[in-house]
Amino acid sequence: MNNTQSCNSPMGTVATLHTESVNRVATELCGYVDVGSILDGSAIEPPVPSVCLRSDGIGLFYEGQFNVVFGDPESGKTLLCDFASVEALAAGGRVLRLDLDHNGPQSTLSRLIDFGADEEVLRDAERFLYVEPAERVQMLHIIEHMEVWKPTLVILDSIGELLPLYGSNSNSADEFTDVHTRVIKPLTRTGAAVVGIDHLAKGADSRAYGPTGTAAKRRAIGGTSIRVKVDQAFTPDAGGSAYLSIHKDRHGGLRRHSPSGDREPLAGKFCILGDTINVQAPLSTDRNPEETAPEADVAAIANLDPAPTSARETRERLKWSDKRARTAFKSWQKESA
């Protein structure tokens, strides 16, 4: 077979074409990226998150990628996505809300309006769409429509409810990959920042790893994975706040502008205080509270004689939980250094 023949084309169909024509046909049929056109443009920069901006102008989520926010119930995950939705609409974007968690249109619209969304924009079907998919055929029609509608932001609430719609299990890598291929990947190809809301497992070790289910869920993330941890509980009248930490950042654009030193660096703090709603950018000296031990725990280790040589030894001598011992031992080591 001629080496210049196009992918999967019949024998001889391109053999007589000039080299340039062969390359053009092969590129069209095989989907090769035109690297030359990319290099002919301006200087190549790594992707930068531009959706759901912090107070310093750095975004939490990437356009054209699958991003995830996860945490415990009522930690502020959906509220953060509401904030991102209102911000995208205010900037002239288009937002699709896929509500598989049955939050309800009244509740969702009420929150968006409270966050400052323009009611006329919410009424405009060219700018905002809300849907509660009930079956696979309906989801297929939605995805086909999005190829034309071209959303800026897609909120998928939640991953845990999307998988059963396809008869899939969160613990199966193959089944998650199948749903990702059918739903999530086509949505990212529209250019939208797709943000999936997910939940934490109950076990301590699993919680440290991230969202529930198969490791394939983490591998599929092409943007960021943000852990949401409540600081002050969110209430209708008093507001609240939550710490946001970086569980994964494939391109490093958010991590580059966040404090270093923690396994999951602090990405910011989501705050609702009266009419003020924002994501406060962290200072370079800010640390993830989940990875910073109380001073009393650090002092307890400092008083041990002889000094412990590992977190395991700390746990055994002080009769602490594994997580408490690891966090305190790490903080003690940093202070000692």
Legacy VTK file of the C-alpha trace (Angstrom):
# vtk DataFile Version 3.0
C-alpha trace
ASCII
DATASET POLYDATA
POINTS 337 float
0.000 0.000 0.000
1.261 3.479 -0.872
2.483 5.196 2.307
0.870 8.464 1.193
-2.609 6.937 0.945
-5.247 8.511 3.208
-6.629 6.825 6.334
-9.063 4.021 5.552
-9.480 5.191 1.932
-9.819 2.618 -0.886
-6.632 1.473 -2.624
-5.434 3.924 -5.240
-7.948 6.717 -4.582
-5.267 9.278 -3.761
-2.209 7.647 -5.312
-2.210 9.910 -8.335
-2.739 13.176 -6.472
0.106 15.602 -5.867
1.770 15.453 -2.450
0.052 18.615 -1.211
-3.356 17.253 -2.192
-2.549 13.935 -0.546
-1.593 15.688 2.689
-4.734 17.832 2.594
-7.041 14.859 2.005
-5.285 12.775 4.657
-5.552 15.618 7.162
-9.261 16.027 6.496
-10.010 12.300 6.718
-7.755 11.460 9.641
-8.261 14.644 11.652
-4.582 15.568 11.970
-3.968 18.902 13.687
-2.521 21.570 11.393
0.560 22.233 13.492
1.927 24.713 10.975
-1.018 27.069 11.321
-0.569 27.027 15.095
3.147 27.793 14.872
2.509 30.558 12.333
0.438 32.451 14.885
1.582 34.385 17.926
3.774 32.927 20.662
2.355 29.684 22.008
1.203 29.996 25.595
-0.077 27.196 27.833
-3.844 27.220 28.491
-4.996 29.601 31.211
-8.204 29.097 33.242
-10.585 31.929 32.361
-13.947 30.894 33.817
-15.125 31.755 37.358
-12.601 34.503 38.044
-10.943 35.080 41.394
-10.469 38.584 42.754
-7.077 38.756 40.981
-8.534 37.900 37.556
-7.308 34.289 37.463
-10.024 31.755 36.615
-10.778 28.447 38.282
-11.927 26.544 35.177
-10.654 26.026 31.635
-12.669 26.583 28.477
-12.981 23.555 26.216
-12.141 21.198 29.067
-13.861 18.972 31.608
-13.531 20.502 35.074
-14.846 19.172 38.385
-15.885 20.612 41.743
-16.405 18.152 44.564
-17.031 18.122 48.296
-19.473 17.198 51.012
-23.193 18.010 50.806
-23.959 21.707 51.451
-20.288 22.651 51.187
-21.016 25.267 48.504
-20.384 23.321 45.274
-23.618 24.328 43.546
-23.374 27.895 44.872
-19.903 28.202 43.343
-21.328 27.012 40.004
-24.151 29.558 40.357
-21.533 32.275 40.792
-19.678 31.034 37.695
-22.959 30.993 35.730
-23.877 34.576 36.641
-20.357 35.763 35.812
-20.424 34.033 32.400
-23.831 35.541 31.559
-22.707 39.018 32.642
-19.742 38.712 30.271
-22.093 37.972 27.353
-21.694 34.191 27.408
-24.161 31.346 27.046
-24.874 28.999 29.942
-26.455 25.527 29.936
-27.569 24.059 33.257
-27.993 20.277 33.153
-29.845 19.531 36.382
-29.847 15.775 36.960
-29.836 16.330 40.729
-33.389 17.719 40.620
-32.621 21.041 42.296
-35.593 22.412 40.369
-35.871 25.430 38.039
-37.469 27.675 40.665
-34.676 27.095 43.170
-31.943 27.490 40.545
-33.410 30.669 39.035
-33.955 32.163 42.494
-30.290 31.663 43.404
-29.053 33.052 40.084
-31.198 36.186 40.512
-29.989 36.593 44.105
-26.436 36.404 42.755
-27.159 39.239 40.345
-28.285 37.557 37.119
-30.321 39.758 34.764
-33.857 38.361 34.510
-34.103 39.372 30.857
-30.963 37.366 30.110
-32.401 34.338 31.916
-35.542 34.631 29.765
-33.441 34.677 26.586
-33.168 31.140 25.180
-30.157 32.274 23.137
-28.255 33.000 26.352
-29.510 30.646 29.058
-30.973 27.133 29.032
-32.050 24.954 31.937
-33.065 21.311 31.565
-33.606 18.205 33.699
-32.686 15.311 31.366
-34.793 12.244 32.096
-33.579 9.792 29.441
-30.684 9.084 27.095
-32.529 10.120 23.922
-33.242 13.530 25.437
-29.566 13.922 26.369
-28.556 13.016 22.826
-30.787 15.775 21.442
-29.322 18.251 23.944
-25.764 17.402 22.895
-26.650 17.765 19.210
-28.237 21.156 19.928
-25.146 22.315 21.830
-23.026 21.726 18.725
-24.980 24.579 17.145
-25.818 26.666 20.224
-22.143 26.804 21.366
-22.331 27.307 25.142
-19.676 29.189 27.067
-20.304 27.256 30.270
-22.034 23.951 30.985
-22.887 23.017 34.572
-23.422 19.269 34.960
-25.138 18.630 38.296
-24.221 15.956 39.058
-21.837 13.265 37.800
-23.355 10.878 40.336
-26.776 11.204 38.678
-25.512 11.249 35.080
-24.044 7.744 35.221
-27.256 5.944 36.296
-29.044 7.635 33.384
-26.907 5.369 31.181
-27.145 2.372 33.487
-23.532 2.933 34.532
-21.702 2.555 37.830
-19.317 5.133 39.333
-16.925 2.343 40.291
-16.546 0.977 36.763
-13.788 2.543 34.694
-15.208 1.200 31.432
-18.735 2.405 32.167
-17.596 5.883 33.204
-15.398 6.133 30.098
-18.384 5.202 27.936
-20.546 7.970 29.464
-17.667 10.428 29.206
-17.380 9.656 25.495
-21.128 9.987 24.928
-21.819 13.137 26.964
-18.885 15.003 28.477
-16.406 14.912 25.602
-18.922 16.164 22.978
-19.810 19.061 25.299
-16.166 20.087 25.700
-15.755 19.996 21.907
-18.231 22.871 21.656
-15.560 25.011 23.336
-17.448 25.270 26.616
-15.990 25.014 30.068
-17.815 21.919 31.306
-18.015 21.821 35.099
-19.220 18.605 36.692
-20.335 18.540 40.310
-19.293 15.418 42.196
-19.362 14.052 45.727
-16.872 12.698 48.233
-16.751 9.112 49.423
-17.378 8.280 53.076
-14.116 6.505 53.885
-11.211 8.617 55.152
-8.709 7.234 52.641
-11.157 7.610 49.744
-11.967 11.188 50.780
-8.292 12.058 50.624
-8.129 10.630 47.098
-10.994 12.753 45.789
-14.469 12.161 44.299
-16.292 8.860 44.653
-15.782 6.043 42.188
-13.225 4.894 39.665
-9.829 6.494 39.060
-10.946 6.949 35.439
-12.974 9.944 36.626
-9.796 11.759 37.619
-7.939 10.777 34.452
-10.742 12.260 32.350
-10.334 15.738 33.846
-8.717 17.962 31.230
-8.990 21.165 33.266
-9.128 21.534 37.041
-10.537 19.516 39.891
-11.431 21.764 42.826
-12.104 20.470 46.325
-14.711 22.566 48.178
-14.471 22.531 51.974
-16.939 24.559 54.022
-15.449 27.213 56.308
-18.584 28.914 57.613
-21.804 27.075 56.817
-23.901 28.700 54.084
-27.267 30.004 55.306
-29.903 31.990 53.363
-29.528 35.146 55.467
-25.972 35.124 56.768
-24.136 33.778 53.698
-21.054 31.665 54.338
-17.661 30.705 52.958
-15.721 27.701 51.671
-12.070 26.950 51.009
-11.183 25.931 47.459
-8.117 23.744 46.970
-6.505 22.366 43.820
-6.951 18.620 43.571
-5.808 18.537 39.941
-4.727 21.149 37.398
-3.710 19.453 34.172
-2.221 22.579 32.555
-0.866 24.226 35.705
-2.396 27.604 34.916
-4.203 27.886 38.253
-1.498 26.228 40.329
1.031 28.672 38.885
-0.882 31.532 40.513
-1.557 29.831 43.851
0.564 29.287 46.991
3.048 26.430 46.945
4.031 23.951 49.612
0.816 21.966 50.102
-0.211 18.763 48.370
-3.485 20.478 47.466
-2.658 24.200 47.307
-5.285 26.758 48.244
-6.937 28.150 45.105
-9.026 30.710 46.943
-11.961 31.231 49.242
-15.535 31.422 47.988
-17.400 33.981 50.089
-20.992 35.187 50.311
-21.417 38.196 52.588
-24.588 40.174 52.021
-24.599 41.380 48.424
-20.889 40.647 48.019
-20.152 37.330 46.336
-16.665 36.507 45.122
-13.739 34.126 45.072
-10.959 35.710 47.076
-7.514 35.029 45.658
-5.086 33.555 48.216
-1.953 35.305 49.411
1.355 33.653 48.612
1.724 32.759 52.291
-1.753 31.220 52.667
-1.913 27.510 53.381
-4.582 24.898 52.945
-6.240 24.625 56.397
-6.784 20.903 55.813
-3.014 20.448 55.621
-2.133 22.765 58.506
-2.202 21.353 62.022
-3.406 23.263 65.105
-0.606 24.820 67.136
-1.489 22.555 70.070
-0.857 19.442 67.975
2.483 20.752 66.752
3.441 21.595 70.336
2.487 18.093 71.473
4.908 16.582 68.970
7.626 19.074 69.922
7.321 17.918 73.553
7.932 14.280 72.688
11.343 12.996 73.836
12.889 11.530 71.850
11.456 13.287 68.838
9.420 11.050 66.513
10.919 10.052 63.189
7.689 9.425 61.280
3.982 10.173 61.210
3.326 6.537 62.043
5.414 6.773 65.209
3.619 10.017 66.102
0.256 8.309 65.700
1.274 5.363 67.908
2.802 7.456 70.683
0.046 10.075 70.871
-2.835 7.694 70.050
-4.099 9.977 67.275
-5.876 9.202 64.042
-3.708 8.640 60.993
-4.796 11.907 59.321
-4.217 14.000 62.454
-0.789 12.478 62.976
0.282 12.970 59.351
-0.887 16.588 59.250
0.700 17.512 62.580
3.964 15.678 61.838
4.270 17.487 58.498
3.647 20.884 60.132
6.128 20.086 62.914
8.776 19.138 60.357
8.296 22.428 58.494
8.564 24.459 61.683
11.635 22.528 62.801
13.307 23.135 59.473
LINES 1 338
337 0 1 2 3 4 5 6 7 8 9 10 11 12 13 14 15 16 17 18 19 20 21 22 23 24 25 26 27 28 29 30 31 32 33 34 35 36 37 38 39 40 41 42 43 44 45 46 47 48 49 50 51 52 53 54 55 56 57 58 59 60 61 62 63 64 65 66 67 68 69 70 71 72 73 74 75 76 77 78 79 80 81 82 83 84 85 86 87 88 89 90 91 92 93 94 95 96 97 98 99 100 101 102 103 104 105 106 107 108 109 110 111 112 113 114 115 116 117 118 119 120 121 122 123 124 125 126 127 128 129 130 131 132 133 134 135 136 137 138 139 140 141 142 143 144 145 146 147 148 149 150 151 152 153 154 155 156 157 158 159 160 161 162 163 164 165 166 167 168 169 170 171 172 173 174 175 176 177 178 179 180 181 182 183 184 185 186 187 188 189 190 191 192 193 194 195 196 197 198 199 200 201 202 203 204 205 206 207 208 209 210 211 212 213 214 215 216 217 218 219 220 221 222 223 224 225 226 227 228 229 230 231 232 233 234 235 236 237 238 239 240 241 242 243 244 245 246 247 248 249 250 251 252 253 254 255 256 257 258 259 260 261 262 263 264 265 266 267 268 269 270 271 272 273 274 275 276 277 278 279 280 281 282 283 284 285 286 287 288 289 290 291 292 293 294 295 296 297 298 299 300 301 302 303 304 305 306 307 308 309 310 311 312 313 314 315 316 317 318 319 320 321 322 323 324 325 326 327 328 329 330 331 332 333 334 335 336
